[in-house]
Amino acid sequence: MNFELKPLSLMGVSTEKCDALIVLVATGFQSASDDLSLALAQALKSGDLENKPGKLLVMYRPVQARTVRMVLAHVGDASPRHVRSALLAAITAVKSAGLKKLVVCFAEPAREDAVRAAVLAVADATYVYTHTKSKPEERTLQKATLTAVNASEVQITFERAVAIVAGVELAKEWANRPANFATPTMLGQAAEELARLPKIACEVLGLKEVSKLGMGAFMAVAQGSDQPLRFIVLRYSGAPKTQAPTVLVGKGITFDSGGISIKPAPEMDEMKFDMSGAASVLGVFQSLALLKPAINVVGLIPACENLPNGRAVKPGDVVTSMSGQTIEILNTDAEGRLVLCDALTYAERFKPAAVVDIATLTGACMIALGSVRSGLFASDDALGLQLMASGEMSQDLCWRMPLDDDYAEGLKTGFADVANVAGRAGGAVTAAKFLQRFSAKFAWAHLDIAGTAWKSGAGKSASGRPVGLLVEYLMSVAASK
């Protein structure tokens, strides 16, 4: 799908030939004298278009525009949330009608955050997963044109949003694929494909290299599966080598049965989404290749399956991590932190400016924050504030959680340096405290996306989060250089 931005008023957009025209009108709309503006003003005055966010008025072959269907959509105060909800509803009203060319018009000058929300909403509403379907119904929309009288003022925001869409859709694609179509080997191949893009390089390590590095925690998780592990290293080089990189670490458990501590059968299929952190790293690199910011970024993905064969790690086993710390594995379903801790130690070699890990880590975070905000833990206040601000800007929201040392008490054990779990209470925090032990040498943040990475139920699908948050964060880092 192609996006385009045009500097058109309501009078100008009325001549655009398209399958559907969506006109976004905010509270306080001031009508001009052209036919489309007058029709919009009349719809508001009569109450046919209610003055409430999300309300729609659908018209077929209106005389005021060269479109098959026109939807007048009220966006309230034109906040990103209202723009998104109105567009999702409006596209639902027209997309079943062979929608190939869509025009979205801001009735008045557009805000930057509203433009960003509009691009992401159009992409989200029209995304279709097809990879494993024998007769897939492909996305029909081929071109989406956004119009606003102040298009030149929002051009940069528009281009960034389009790049984020590319990253989000790559993340969705890989997270949505079933585990037999998204093995660790296949993830490595996807990363190698990204290395064909400008400024991106990739290295994929196997068991021999990982063993030589001493990644005992990562290998312990992988040993229960016949699928070979992969440790993926992506590099985006947009600045001189002397500039310290930002490192992103994505949890890549391509299927999580829980291992010997096996999960209940209901909804276990959703554990294909347990590599959503890895998928988000792939997505970010796709966006970086389009945006070309002047920074250096490293992406690390420890990828494996967590399965219970005869070689699988057992509750009570003790393993030695790459850092040299020993870990008593009390619960094999707390495997994400085991693969991440070795990746965090590996990150030290890059002398990073900051490290952010992204993981579907704990059900406890989902209980705490639901599906609205990802959990954010940060050892560095400046990093935490930057990520929070980037989440607000991108509407890919997060919420900062505590890291008090008292939460680490439950990780103590008499049989190793640390246990991998600390009981149910405060589970998202104790998981973060475990990871913090391996991040002392750099500014570190952890995003727990267990509640935000996918949607369950009839519309089960990956969300592509937190690609938007991470791209906005990286662009803010680039702007500060």
N, C-alpha and C positions, 0 to 999 in steps of 0.2 A: 504494500500500500504506500502511495506517495502522498506527502503533505505539501501544501503550498500556502503561502500567506500573501494576501492582496490588500492594497490600500483602497477599499471601497466603502462608500456610504450606503445607506438603504436604497437610495435611488440607483446607485451604480450596481448593487448586487441584484436588483430586480431584472437585470438583463443577462445574468449568468445562467446558462442552460445547465440543468442538473436533474438528477432523479429525486433529490430531496433537498429542501432548503430549511434550515433551522435558524430562526431568528431569536437571539437571546436579548431579552428586554429586562432592564433593572428598574427598581422603584425610582420614581422621579423622572421617567422618560419624557423628553421634550420632543414633540413631533415637529418635523419639517413639513414642507408643502407637497412632497412627492406622493404618489398613490400608495406606495407600500407603507410609508410613515403614517399617512392618514388612516389607512386600514388598521394599523396597529393601535393607533390612538383610539379609534372607534371601538375596537375589541376590548380595550381596557375600560373605556368609559361605560360600555354596556354591561360589563361584567362577564362577557363571554370568555375573556381571559382574566381569570381571577388574579388579584394583586397579592399573590402568595408564592413563595419559592416552590418550584417544582410543578406548578400548574401549567397545563398545556391547552392549546387550541389547534386542532389538526384540520387542514384545508386541502381539498383535492383540486388540482389544476386551477389555482387562483389566477384571476385576471391581472393581478398586480405583479406577477413574477413568472419567469420562464422555467417553471419547475413542475414536476408531476405532483408532488406533495409538499406542502409547506407546514411547518410546525412553529407556532409562536410559543416560546417557552419563557416563563418568568423565572428570573434568577435572583429575586430579592435584592439584597445589597451587593450582588455580584462578587461575593466571597468565593474562594475556590471550592468550598464545600457545596454551596448552592449551585454554582456553575456545573460542577460534576454531577450532582444528583439530577439536575434538570436535563442535562445532555444524555445521561444514561436512559432516562425515561423517554426522551424525544426520539432517540435512535431506536429504542425498542418499538416505538410506534411506526417506524418507517422501514426498518431493515429487512423485513420479510418480503418486501415488494421488489426484489431484484436490485437492491441498492448497489450501484456501481460508482456513481459520482455524487458526492455530498458536499454541500456548502454550508458552513456554519458562520453566521453573521452576528457580530456584536452591534447592536442597534446604536450604541454610542461609543465613544472612545474606550478602548479596552485596557484594563489593568494588567500588569505583567503576570501577577499570580493567577488571574482569571484565564489568560492565554495558556499558561502552563497547564492548568487544570483541564481546559478544553481539549488540548492535544491528547493528554493522557486518557481522558474519558472516552474520546472517539476511538482510540486504539483498544481500550479495555472492552468497550461495548461491542466491538466487531471482531475481536480475537476468536479464532477457531482452532482447536487442536485436531490434527489430522493424521499424525504419524503412523498410528497403528490401526487405522480404519481401512477396510478393503474398498469401500466406496465413499470416500470422504466428501462431505459438503464443504467445499473450500470457502474461504472468506470472499464474499462477492464485492465488497468495497475496494475499488482500485485507486481512487483519488479523493482526498479530503482537502477542501480549500477553506481556510479561515480568512475572514475579511474583517477589517476594522479601519476606520478613517485614520487612525494613528499607527498604522502598521509599521512604519519605519522606527517608531519608538520602542516597539516590542519585538523587533526582529531577532535580537540576540537571545532573548528568552525563548522565543519560538524555536529557534534552531537547537537550543539546548534541550528543550522538551522533546523534539523529534529524535535527538540522539538518545535520550533516556528511554523513549519508547522502544528503540532498537535493542537496547540492553535488557529492558523488562521482558520483551517478547522472547529473547534468547533464553533468559532465565526461566520463563514459563515453560518454554518448549522442553528443556531438559528436566525440569522438576516434574512435569506432567507425564513424561515417559515412564512406562512400567519398568521395574528393575531389570528385566531381561533385555530391555532396549536402552538401558542406561547403566551399564556395568562400569566398574572403575576403569577398565581398558577403554571403553567408549568415551568416558569423560576425558581421558587423556587425549584421545583422538580429536575431541571437540576443542580442547585447548590448543592442540597443534594446528587446527584449522585457523584459529584466531591469530596464530603467529604468521599467517600470510598477510595480515593487515599491517599497515605502516607503523613503525616504532615498537612493535610487539615481538617478543621472543619467548620461546617455550622450551622447557626441559621436563621430561617425564621419567621419574626414577621408579625402578622396580624393587622386588624383594632383596636382591643382592646389594643394591646401593643403600637401601633403607636399613638393612641389617648392619652394614659397615658403619653407618652413622650412629647405631646404637638406639634406634627408636623402638625400644622394647614395649612401650605402652601401645603404640600404634599397631605393631605386629601382633600383640596379644589379641586385639580385637579381630584382626583379619584372619587369624589362624583357624577359625571355625568355618571358613568358606572355601569352596574350591575355586572361586574367582580370585585371581591374583590381585594384590593391592597395587595401587599406584600413588606416588607422591608427585603432584604436579606443581611446577614452578613457572609462573608467568611473569614477564617483566615488560612494563611499558616505560620506555626511555624518552621522555620529552624534555629533559633538562640535562645539563652537564653531569658527568658521573660523580662529581664532587658533592652534588646536592643529595642529602640524605633522603631515602625513599619513604613513602608511606606503605606499610605492609598490610594487606588484607588477607585474613585466614578464613577459609570457608569449610565448614564441616561437610565432608563428602561421604556420609554413610548411605550408599546407594540402595540398601534395604536393611531395615532394622527389625529383626524378629525378637530382639531382646536377648538373644543368645540363650545360655542355660537358664537364665532368669526370664523365661519366655513370656511374651505379652499375651493377653487374652486375644482370642480369635476375632471377635467383632472389631471391624474397622482396622484390622492389621494391614490391610491393603494400602492404607494411607501412609504407611511407613516407607513407601517409595519416595515420599516427599522429604525424607530425612536428609537428603542431600541438597536441600534448598539453599543452604548457606554457600555450598560450592557453586550451585547454579547462579547465585547472585554475583559471585566473583567473576564468573564467565561473562555475565551480562554487563558488569561494570567495564570490563576490558573492551567489549564491543562498543560501548559508549565512548570510552577514551579514544579509540581509534578514529571516531568521527569528530570528536571535539578538539583533539590534539592540544591539551593543556601543557604548559611548560613546567611539568613536574615529573618525578620518577615514582612509579608505583610497582610494587611486587605483589603478586597473588600466589598464595600457597593453598593447595587443596590436598589434604590427606584423604584418599578415597579407598573404601573397602566395604564389604558387607559384614553384617553382624549376625552370624547363623550358628546353630547348635549341633555341629557334627562331633565325631569322636575325638577330634583334636581341639575342640573349643575350650577357651579359658573358663575356669570354674570359680564360683564364689569361694573366696578364701585364698585364691592364688595370689602370689606376690610377684610383681614384675618390676623391672628397672627401666625408668624412662631415659630419654636422651640426656636429660639434665643430670643424671646420676641419682636422682631421688627415687626411692622405692615406694611402690603403691600397692596397698592391699585392695584387691577387687572384691568388694562385698556384694556388689550387684552388677551383673554383666550387662544389664540394660542401661547402666550409666556409662555407656561406651563413648559418647561424643567427646566428653572431657578428656578421655584417654588418648584419642587421636589428636585432639587439639593441643594437648600439653606438649607433645613432641614437636608439633608444627611451630608452637610459640618459641620453643628452645631453638629450633632451626632458624627462626626469624632474627635471632641475635646477630648472625653473621653479616647481615645487611646494614648493621648500625643504623637502625631506622629512626626517623623523626617521630613516628608513632606507629602503633600496631592496633588494628581493629579486627577482632574475630567475630564471625557471624555464624550462628548455629541454631538449629531447632533443638534446643538443649533440654528444656524441662517442661513437663506438664504443669508444674507449679507456677511457671510464669504465665501460662495460659489462664490458670485459675485467678491469678492476681490481676491481670490486665486485659483478659479476653482477647478479642481479635482486632481491637482498635489501635493499640500502641504496642510496639516492641519494647522489651525490657532493655534498658541501657545501664551498664555498670562501667565506671571509669575510675582508674587510679589517679588520673590527672584531671583537675578541674577545668583547665582550659580546653582540653580535648572533649570532655563531657559537654561543655557549653556549646562548642562548635557543632557537635553531632546533634544536640537538641535543636539548635537553630536551623541546621540543615533539614532536619525532620519537619519542622514547622514550615519552612520555605517550600519543601517538596510535597507537603501534605502526606508524607510517609512517616507517620508520627512515632515517637518513642517516648519513654518516661524513665527518668533516672531513678535507680534503685540503690539501696545502701550497700556499703562494703565494710561495715564495722567488724573489727577483729574478733569480737565475741562470737560472731557467726561461724568462725573456723574451729571452735572448740569441738564440735561434733565430728570433725574429720580426724581427730586423734585416734591412734590405734597402737596397741602394744606389739604389733607384728611387722610394721613397716614405718616409713617416714610419714605416710599419710594414707588415709582411706579414701576411696573414690566416692563414697556417699556419707551423709550425716543424718539420716532420718528424714521424715516427711516435712517437719516444720521448717519453713523458710527455705524450701528446696531450691528455688531459683538462685537465692543468695549464696547458699553453701556451695552450689555448683560453681558460681562465679569466684568464690573464695578459693576453691580448688585451683582454678585456672590462674588466679592472681599469683600463686606460688611460683609460677613459671614465667612471670612477666616483669620481674623486678628490675631488669636492665633497660627498660624503655617505657615511654608513656603508652598506656594500654587502655583499651576499651573493649567491652564485650556486648554484643547485641544478641539477646535471646529472642529468636523470631518464631518460637514454637506456636504462638497464637496467631501470627500474622502471615506466615509463609504460604498458607493455603486455606481454602474454604471447604468445609465438609458438606454433606447432604446432597440433594439432587443436583446442585450446581458445582459439584466437587471439582476444584481446579486450583492450580498454583496461582498466587497473586503477583509474583515477580518482585515482591518486596524483599529486602530494602534497597533495591538498585537505585531508586530515585534519591533516597537519603544519602547513599554513599557517593553518588556522582555529584550531588550538590556540595557535599563536604569536600570532596577532592578539588572541585572548582574553586571553592573558597580558599583552600590551601594554596592553589596556584595563584589566585588573586593577591594573596598576602606576600608572595615572594618578591 
